Amino acid sequence: MMQNQQQNSQKIQNPETQVPKTPQMNDRDFANDLLSYEKYMTAGYSTALNEASHQHLYEDLLAIFNETQNCQRELFNVMFQKGWYKFEAESEQKIQQSYQQFSGYSTQFPYGGTVQ
């Protein structure tokens, strides 16, 4: 069954830009390393924002967070354009199953349990 799902899945990606396969880091390696670092940094800044008690510090952290998040997004876009980042398309049925599975959790949300 798993093999059937893999055969039916569709990859969402652009044509891959080829890079040299050598022991040295190539452009894809550098971009992947930077993307991982930017994701790590945005998670750290998010925590700092939640804990900042001084308004000016919060504003400075928010500006840095936004800049870091924008860098992360730009790196992701470049990697996707070069075919170095790809996704698996999911069937509508599978999406509906997941939605139904998790939509019941909305009753556990504070403030009326509405999902928007």
C-alpha positions as CSV (number, residue, x, y, z in Angstrom):
1,M,0.0,0.0,0.0
2,M,2.8,2.4,0.9
3,Q,4.4,1.8,-2.5
4,N,1.0,2.6,-4.2
5,Q,0.9,5.9,-2.3
6,Q,4.4,6.8,-3.3
7,Q,3.6,6.1,-7.0
8,N,0.4,8.2,-6.8
9,S,2.1,11.1,-5.0
10,Q,3.0,14.1,-7.1
11,K,6.1,16.1,-6.3
12,I,5.8,19.9,-6.3
13,Q,9.2,21.2,-7.4
14,N,11.1,23.1,-10.0
15,P,13.8,21.6,-12.2
16,E,16.8,21.0,-10.0
17,T,19.9,23.2,-10.6
18,Q,22.8,20.8,-10.6
19,V,25.7,21.4,-8.3
20,P,29.1,19.7,-8.2
21,K,29.2,16.5,-6.0
22,T,32.5,16.9,-4.2
23,P,33.6,16.8,-0.6
24,Q,33.6,20.6,-0.6
25,M,30.4,22.5,0.2
26,N,28.5,23.6,-2.9
27,D,25.8,26.3,-3.3
28,R,23.0,24.0,-2.3
29,D,24.9,23.0,0.8
30,F,25.5,26.7,1.8
31,A,21.9,27.6,1.1
32,N,20.6,24.6,3.1
33,D,23.0,25.5,6.0
34,L,21.8,29.1,6.0
35,L,18.2,28.2,5.8
36,S,18.6,25.9,8.8
37,Y,20.3,28.7,10.7
38,E,17.6,31.2,9.9
39,K,14.9,28.8,11.0
40,Y,16.8,28.3,14.3
41,M,17.2,32.1,14.7
42,T,13.5,32.9,14.1
43,A,12.6,30.3,16.8
44,G,15.0,31.9,19.2
45,Y,13.7,35.5,18.5
46,S,10.1,34.3,18.9
47,T,10.9,33.1,22.4
48,A,12.7,36.3,23.2
49,L,9.7,38.3,22.0
50,N,7.4,36.3,24.3
51,E,9.6,37.1,27.2
52,A,10.6,40.7,26.6
53,S,9.2,42.9,29.3
54,H,10.6,46.3,28.1
55,Q,8.7,47.9,25.2
56,H,11.8,49.3,23.4
57,L,13.6,45.9,23.7
58,Y,10.5,44.2,22.3
59,E,10.4,46.6,19.3
60,D,14.1,46.0,18.6
61,L,13.7,42.3,18.8
62,L,10.6,42.4,16.6
63,A,12.5,44.3,13.9
64,I,15.3,41.8,14.1
65,F,12.8,38.9,14.1
66,N,11.1,40.3,11.0
67,E,14.4,40.8,9.1
68,T,15.4,37.2,10.0
69,Q,12.1,35.8,9.0
70,N,12.3,37.6,5.7
71,C,15.8,36.2,5.1
72,Q,14.5,32.7,5.8
73,R,11.6,33.2,3.3
74,E,14.0,34.5,0.6
75,L,16.3,31.6,1.1
76,F,13.4,29.2,0.9
77,N,12.2,30.9,-2.3
78,V,15.6,30.6,-3.9
79,M,16.0,27.0,-2.9
80,F,12.5,26.2,-4.2
81,Q,13.2,28.0,-7.5
82,K,16.4,26.0,-8.0
83,G,14.6,22.7,-7.3
84,W,16.5,22.2,-4.0
85,Y,13.3,22.2,-1.9
86,K,10.4,20.0,-2.9
87,F,7.0,18.9,-1.5
88,E,4.7,16.0,-1.9
89,A,1.2,16.9,-3.1
90,E,-1.5,15.3,-0.9
91,S,-4.9,14.0,-2.1
92,E,-8.0,15.9,-1.3
93,Q,-9.3,12.9,0.6
94,K,-6.3,12.8,2.8
95,I,-6.6,16.5,3.5
96,Q,-10.3,16.1,4.4
97,Q,-9.4,13.2,6.8
98,S,-6.8,15.3,8.6
99,Y,-9.2,18.2,8.8
100,Q,-11.9,16.1,10.3
101,Q,-9.5,14.5,12.7
102,F,-8.3,17.8,14.1
103,S,-11.4,20.0,13.8
104,G,-12.7,18.4,16.9
105,Y,-9.9,20.0,18.9
106,S,-11.4,23.5,18.3
107,T,-13.6,22.9,21.3
108,Q,-10.5,22.9,23.5
109,F,-9.5,26.5,22.3
110,P,-10.1,29.3,24.7
111,Y,-12.5,32.1,23.8
112,G,-15.3,30.1,22.3
113,G,-13.3,27.5,20.4
114,T,-13.7,29.1,16.9
115,V,-11.3,28.4,14.1
116,Q,-10.7,31.1,11.5
